[in-house]
Amino acid sequence: MNFPRRAFLRLAAGAAALPAVPRMSWAESYPSRPVRIVVGFAAGGATDIQARLMGQWLSDRLGQQFVIENRAGASGNIGTEAVARATADGYTLLQVVTPHAINAALYSNLNFDFMRDIAPVICAARLAYVVVVHPSVPAKTIPEFIAYARANPGKINYGSAGPGTPQNIACELFKMMTGVELVHVPYRGGAPAITDLVGGHLHVIFAPLSESIEHIKAGKLRALAVTTTSRLDVLPDVPTVAEFVPGYEASGFAGIGAPKNTPVDIIDMLNRELNAGLADAKIKARIVELGGTVAGGTPAEFATILAEATEKWARVIKVAGIKVE
């Protein structure tokens, strides 16, 4: 699937073709009124908190309010469509997270094309998932868990926040690469799935660090591995899945996007200011608390992350036959 890369190249070429004079006029006046950051998920979750963290930094730096607007529903698609249709003047932004790269393959009737209609601004953080099991599961390592699953085909269940969510596709990738049979039990959100895992009603979840770390510290869940390519500072003794399953990686991301054709000087300004925020010690610490690793970089680098994730997860969705109701 090469479409995401082609879309990125078209977007980059279009941005480069914008005339220089309008860029200067935009840069001189922006922002002159409050800016919306649309979050396609409910208030209070990690995505919402990350957006508010970046929004407050921009408010303080640029002298205008960056207001968070929660437009939850359809795995972020409602909020994304609102931003895709908004005027491309820098006054409507989108909190971009992993589901945006998943949805292109998961939903066939969207009224927008994420890679075409949303211009990347910055990847603020990379997000880790942790393979956590209930203490009753005898496995203490990934090799032991694989052996346990192979000895009990179709009897081990895993939870997720729903079909097509990062927890779902991270585990399906694991299944594809190891050949184990695990039964998917979808929930309406990650919190109830974690609650049932703690209660012993599930065996395993590929859980966001932000949802699982306190249970790990309390001994209510056992961490077998993290899904990133490197170990995490907050769980230094927990290995990566890739140490036992070469090539496995399932990390998420959080960042900012804007409607296509947003003036390049505005995107560059936002990128510069957000990179400065990501260098701030307090913001760094808060991102780590939320289960992330500070990223940063250019809009083009974020575009590459989005294109690669879209392509990767589309393959997993197709092979696993994941569908939404």
C-alpha positions, 0 to 999 in steps of 0.5 A: 500500500503506497498511497500514504507515501504518495499522499505525503509527497503531494502534500509536501509538494503543495506546501512548497509551491505556496507563494512567499509573500502570503507566508510573510503576511500570515506570520506577522498577524498569527494568532490574532484570536483564540485557536481551537485544538480539536480532540476526537476523544472524551475529556479526561483521557490521555489524549485530552491531557496531552492536547491541553498540555500543548495548548497551555504552552502555546497559549503562554508563548503566543499570547492567545488562548489555544482552546481544547474542543472535545468532539468524541465519537467514531474513534476520532473520526468525528473530530477529524472530519470537523478539522478537515472541513475547517478553514485552513487559516491555523485557527483550527488544529487537530490532536493527532493520535494512533487511531488516525493512522488505523482508521484509514483501513478500518473505515471504508466510508469516511468523508475525508482522507486523513493523509490528504486532508490533514497537514502534520505539524509535529509529533510530540510523543511516542507512546508505549504499550505494555504486555500485562497479564493477570498474576494467575497466568503462569508465564513470567516472560514472553517466551513462557507466554508464547509456550503457554498460549501454544499449549492452550490454543484458543483458551487464552483471551485478550482484552482491548478498547474495541475492534481496531483500537491500538490494543487490538492491532498490537496483539493481532500483530503479535499473533501474526508474528508468533502463530499463537491463538488468542481470543479477542474480547473487545470492550467499550474503552480501555478502562473496563478492559483493565478492570476485568484483567485486574479482576481475573476475567481476562488473561492479557492486554497490550495496554497503554502504559498510562492505563497499566503502570499503577497496577504494575507497581501495585503488583495487581498485573505482571508486565512481560514486555513493552512493545517499543523498540527500546526499554522504558526508563520508567520500567527499566527491568521490563524487556521489549517484545522484540528481544524475543520476537525479532522485528516486533514493534507497536508504538503509538504517537501523539501530535498536532495536525492542521487542515491541508493548505494551512500556510506553511509559515503558520505550521513552521511557527507552531512546530518551532514553539512546540519543539521549544515546549518539548524541551521544557523539563516540566512538559517532558516529565508530564509526557513521561507520566502519561506513558510517552517518550518525548519526540519532536522534530519537523512536520516532514518527520511526522508525515513519515511516521504517519505514512509508515504507521498507516501502511503497517496497520492496514496490513495487520487489519487486512490479515487479521480481518478486523472490522468495526460494527 
